[in-house]
């Protein structure tokens, strides 16, 4: 996992996260870096979608 970004200029932010996919990848790694586990049922499988 990459370092945490605590203070970025808007230019640095746009370079690091040029699109939604880059942002989602970073957040996913931050939240589920050791693998996804559902907090409700403990399942390790997931699908992308809207609630």
N, CA, C and O atoms as CSV, one atom per row, in Angstrom:
chain,resi,resn,atom,element,x,y,z
A,1,UNK,N,N,0.838,-1.186,0.000
A,1,UNK,CA,C,0.000,0.000,0.000
A,1,UNK,C,C,0.875,1.237,0.000
A,1,UNK,O,O,1.931,1.276,0.631
A,2,UNK,N,N,0.426,2.220,-0.702
A,2,UNK,CA,C,1.170,3.464,-0.776
A,2,UNK,C,C,1.004,4.264,0.510
A,2,UNK,O,O,0.163,3.952,1.354
A,3,UNK,N,N,1.821,5.297,0.637
A,3,UNK,CA,C,1.741,6.137,1.832
A,3,UNK,C,C,0.395,6.845,1.909
A,3,UNK,O,O,-0.296,7.002,0.902
A,4,UNK,N,N,0.036,7.263,3.099
A,4,UNK,CA,C,-1.188,8.033,3.279
A,4,UNK,C,C,-0.943,9.459,2.806
A,4,UNK,O,O,0.156,9.998,2.933
A,5,UNK,N,N,-1.983,10.045,2.264
A,5,UNK,CA,C,-1.900,11.416,1.777
A,5,UNK,C,C,-2.645,12.308,2.758
A,5,UNK,O,O,-3.875,12.312,2.798
A,6,UNK,N,N,-1.901,13.050,3.534
A,6,UNK,CA,C,-2.537,13.881,4.554
A,6,UNK,C,C,-2.704,15.329,4.120
A,6,UNK,O,O,-3.698,15.971,4.461
A,7,UNK,N,N,-1.746,15.842,3.377
A,7,UNK,CA,C,-1.890,17.219,2.918
A,7,UNK,C,C,-1.336,17.317,1.506
A,7,UNK,O,O,-0.130,17.211,1.280
A,8,UNK,N,N,-2.237,17.519,0.572
A,8,UNK,CA,C,-1.877,17.642,-0.833
A,8,UNK,C,C,-2.392,18.964,-1.369
A,8,UNK,O,O,-3.433,19.463,-0.943
A,9,UNK,N,N,-1.657,19.511,-2.296
A,9,UNK,CA,C,-2.205,20.651,-3.022
A,9,UNK,C,C,-3.216,20.096,-4.013
A,9,UNK,O,O,-3.231,18.892,-4.267
A,10,UNK,N,N,-4.051,20.941,-4.571
A,10,UNK,CA,C,-5.030,20.475,-5.551
A,10,UNK,C,C,-4.325,19.876,-6.763
A,10,UNK,O,O,-4.821,18.912,-7.348
A,11,UNK,N,N,-3.192,20.422,-7.145
A,11,UNK,CA,C,-2.412,19.893,-8.267
A,11,UNK,C,C,-1.902,18.488,-7.956
A,11,UNK,O,O,-1.997,17.597,-8.800
A,12,UNK,N,N,-1.365,18.281,-6.759
A,12,UNK,CA,C,-0.874,16.960,-6.357
A,12,UNK,C,C,-2.019,15.947,-6.289
A,12,UNK,O,O,-1.869,14.791,-6.684
A,13,UNK,N,N,-3.162,16.403,-5.781
A,13,UNK,CA,C,-4.331,15.531,-5.700
A,13,UNK,C,C,-4.775,15.078,-7.088
A,13,UNK,O,O,-5.056,13.898,-7.302
A,14,UNK,N,N,-4.836,16.015,-8.026
A,14,UNK,CA,C,-5.260,15.684,-9.384
A,14,UNK,C,C,-4.264,14.764,-10.082
A,14,UNK,O,O,-4.654,13.938,-10.906
A,15,UNK,N,N,-2.989,14.902,-9.757
A,15,UNK,CA,C,-1.994,14.001,-10.329
A,15,UNK,C,C,-2.148,12.596,-9.750
A,15,UNK,O,O,-2.073,11.613,-10.488
A,16,UNK,N,N,-2.356,12.493,-8.474
A,16,UNK,CA,C,-2.456,11.193,-7.808
A,16,UNK,C,C,-3.767,10.487,-8.134
A,16,UNK,O,O,-3.802,9.265,-8.278
A,17,UNK,N,N,-4.841,11.257,-8.250
A,17,UNK,CA,C,-6.169,10.704,-8.514
A,17,UNK,C,C,-6.769,11.353,-9.767
A,17,UNK,O,O,-7.655,12.202,-9.664
A,18,UNK,N,N,-6.288,10.955,-10.938
A,18,UNK,CA,C,-6.750,11.588,-12.175
A,18,UNK,C,C,-8.191,11.232,-12.551
A,18,UNK,O,O,-8.816,11.940,-13.341
A,19,UNK,N,N,-8.719,10.142,-11.992
A,19,UNK,CA,C,-10.087,9.734,-12.311
A,19,UNK,C,C,-10.700,8.987,-11.121
A,19,UNK,O,O,-10.031,8.705,-10.128
A,20,UNK,N,N,-11.979,8.680,-11.253
A,20,UNK,CA,C,-12.693,7.991,-10.173
A,20,UNK,C,C,-12.084,6.627,-9.867
A,20,UNK,O,O,-12.015,6.221,-8.707
A,21,UNK,N,N,-11.645,5.925,-10.899
A,21,UNK,CA,C,-11.075,4.584,-10.709
A,21,UNK,C,C,-9.828,4.634,-9.825
A,21,UNK,O,O,-9.665,3.784,-8.950
A,22,UNK,N,N,-8.954,5.605,-10.037
A,22,UNK,CA,C,-7.740,5.742,-9.223
A,22,UNK,C,C,-8.104,6.039,-7.769
A,22,UNK,O,O,-7.473,5.525,-6.845
A,23,UNK,N,N,-9.109,6.860,-7.579
A,23,UNK,CA,C,-9.556,7.200,-6.224
A,23,UNK,C,C,-10.167,5.977,-5.540
A,23,UNK,O,O,-9.870,5.706,-4.376
A,24,UNK,N,N,-11.016,5.239,-6.253
A,24,UNK,CA,C,-11.635,4.041,-5.682
A,24,UNK,C,C,-10.596,2.979,-5.349
A,24,UNK,O,O,-10.717,2.299,-4.331
A,25,UNK,N,N,-9.586,2.828,-6.183
A,25,UNK,CA,C,-8.528,1.851,-5.921
A,25,UNK,C,C,-7.793,2.199,-4.627
A,25,UNK,O,O,-7.531,1.322,-3.803
A,26,UNK,N,N,-7.463,3.476,-4.450
A,26,UNK,CA,C,-6.772,3.916,-3.237
A,26,UNK,C,C,-7.638,3.676,-1.998
A,26,UNK,O,O,-7.161,3.146,-0.995
A,27,UNK,N,N,-8.901,4.066,-2.075
A,27,UNK,CA,C,-9.791,3.902,-0.924
A,27,UNK,C,C,-10.042,2.430,-0.605
A,27,UNK,O,O,-10.123,2.050,0.563
A,28,UNK,N,N,-10.165,1.606,-1.641
A,28,UNK,CA,C,-10.350,0.164,-1.425
A,28,UNK,C,C,-9.151,-0.441,-0.719
A,28,UNK,O,O,-9.309,-1.239,0.205
A,29,UNK,N,N,-7.960,-0.069,-1.146
A,29,UNK,CA,C,-6.752,-0.583,-0.506
A,29,UNK,C,C,-6.643,-0.088,0.932
A,29,UNK,O,O,-6.200,-0.820,1.817
A,30,UNK,N,N,-7.047,1.145,1.156
A,30,UNK,CA,C,-7.002,1.706,2.501
A,30,UNK,C,C,-7.963,0.958,3.435
A,30,UNK,O,O,-7.614,0.648,4.574
A,31,UNK,N,N,-9.166,0.675,2.947
A,31,UNK,CA,C,-10.177,0.027,3.776
A,31,UNK,C,C,-10.007,-1.486,3.859
A,31,UNK,O,O,-10.168,-2.070,4.931
A,32,UNK,N,N,-9.678,-2.129,2.726
A,32,UNK,CA,C,-9.623,-3.588,2.676
A,32,UNK,C,C,-8.250,-4.085,2.237
A,32,UNK,O,O,-8.168,-5.031,1.453
A,33,UNK,N,N,-7.196,-3.488,2.710
A,33,UNK,CA,C,-5.842,-3.859,2.306
A,33,UNK,C,C,-5.491,-5.315,2.556
A,33,UNK,O,O,-4.684,-5.895,1.829
A,34,UNK,N,N,-6.088,-5.905,3.571
A,34,UNK,CA,C,-5.809,-7.316,3.888
A,34,UNK,C,C,-6.885,-8.235,3.328
A,34,UNK,O,O,-6.941,-9.415,3.675
A,35,UNK,N,N,-7.732,-7.702,2.470
A,35,UNK,CA,C,-8.794,-8.494,1.862
A,35,UNK,C,C,-10.158,-8.064,2.355
A,35,UNK,O,O,-10.317,-7.636,3.499
A,36,UNK,N,N,-11.132,-8.180,1.485
A,36,UNK,CA,C,-12.497,-7.784,1.803
A,36,UNK,C,C,-13.163,-8.801,2.729
A,36,UNK,O,O,-13.051,-10.010,2.528
A,37,UNK,N,N,-13.851,-8.294,3.736
A,37,UNK,CA,C,-14.703,-9.111,4.606
A,37,UNK,C,C,-15.932,-8.265,4.939
A,37,UNK,O,O,-15.814,-7.150,5.448
A,38,UNK,N,N,-17.102,-8.807,4.647
A,38,UNK,CA,C,-18.343,-8.095,4.934
A,38,UNK,C,C,-18.490,-7.914,6.440
A,38,UNK,O,O,-18.374,-8.879,7.196
A,39,UNK,N,N,-18.742,-6.698,6.875
A,39,UNK,CA,C,-18.889,-6.429,8.308
A,39,UNK,C,C,-20.212,-6.978,8.849
A,39,UNK,O,O,-20.378,-7.135,10.059
A,40,UNK,N,N,-21.130,-7.261,7.961
A,40,UNK,CA,C,-22.434,-7.757,8.383
A,40,UNK,C,C,-22.477,-9.280,8.526
A,40,UNK,O,O,-22.985,-9.809,9.515
A,41,UNK,N,N,-21.926,-9.986,7.502
A,41,UNK,CA,C,-22.057,-11.452,7.516
A,41,UNK,C,C,-20.726,-12.197,7.492
A,41,UNK,O,O,-20.698,-13.416,7.661
A,42,UNK,N,N,-19.625,-11.478,7.284
A,42,UNK,CA,C,-18.321,-12.125,7.264
A,42,UNK,C,C,-17.927,-12.726,5.925
A,42,UNK,O,O,-16.862,-13.333,5.814
A,43,UNK,N,N,-18.769,-12.568,4.901
A,43,UNK,CA,C,-18.481,-13.107,3.579
A,43,UNK,C,C,-17.268,-12.408,2.972
A,43,UNK,O,O,-17.052,-11.218,3.200
A,44,UNK,N,N,-16.480,-13.150,2.200
A,44,UNK,CA,C,-15.289,-12.569,1.575
A,44,UNK,C,C,-15.491,-12.299,0.090
A,44,UNK,O,O,-14.569,-11.834,-0.580
A,45,UNK,N,N,-16.679,-12.581,-0.436
A,45,UNK,CA,C,-16.981,-12.305,-1.846
A,45,UNK,C,C,-17.762,-11.005,-1.935
A,45,UNK,O,O,-18.518,-10.657,-1.028
A,46,UNK,N,N,-17.572,-10.301,-3.023
A,46,UNK,CA,C,-18.260,-9.029,-3.201
A,46,UNK,C,C,-18.533,-8.799,-4.679
A,46,UNK,O,O,-17.975,-9.483,-5.538
A,47,UNK,N,N,-19.380,-7.848,-4.965
A,47,UNK,CA,C,-19.607,-7.414,-6.339
A,47,UNK,C,C,-19.719,-5.896,-6.325
A,47,UNK,O,O,-20.176,-5.292,-5.354
A,48,UNK,N,N,-19.294,-5.310,-7.414
A,48,UNK,CA,C,-19.394,-3.859,-7.528
A,48,UNK,C,C,-20.811,-3.513,-7.945
A,48,UNK,O,O,-21.415,-4.211,-8.759
A,49,UNK,N,N,-21.330,-2.452,-7.395
A,49,UNK,CA,C,-22.673,-2.039,-7.753
A,49,UNK,C,C,-23.135,-0.901,-6.867
A,49,UNK,O,O,-22.439,-0.487,-5.940
A,50,UNK,N,N,-24.301,-0.415,-7.165
A,50,UNK,CA,C,-24.877,0.655,-6.358
A,50,UNK,C,C,-25.881,0.063,-5.400
A,50,UNK,O,O,-26.545,-0.927,-5.709
A,51,UNK,N,N,-25.988,0.663,-4.251
A,51,UNK,CA,C,-26.904,0.204,-3.213
A,51,UNK,C,C,-28.320,0.583,-3.557
A,51,UNK,O,O,-29.241,0.281,-2.799
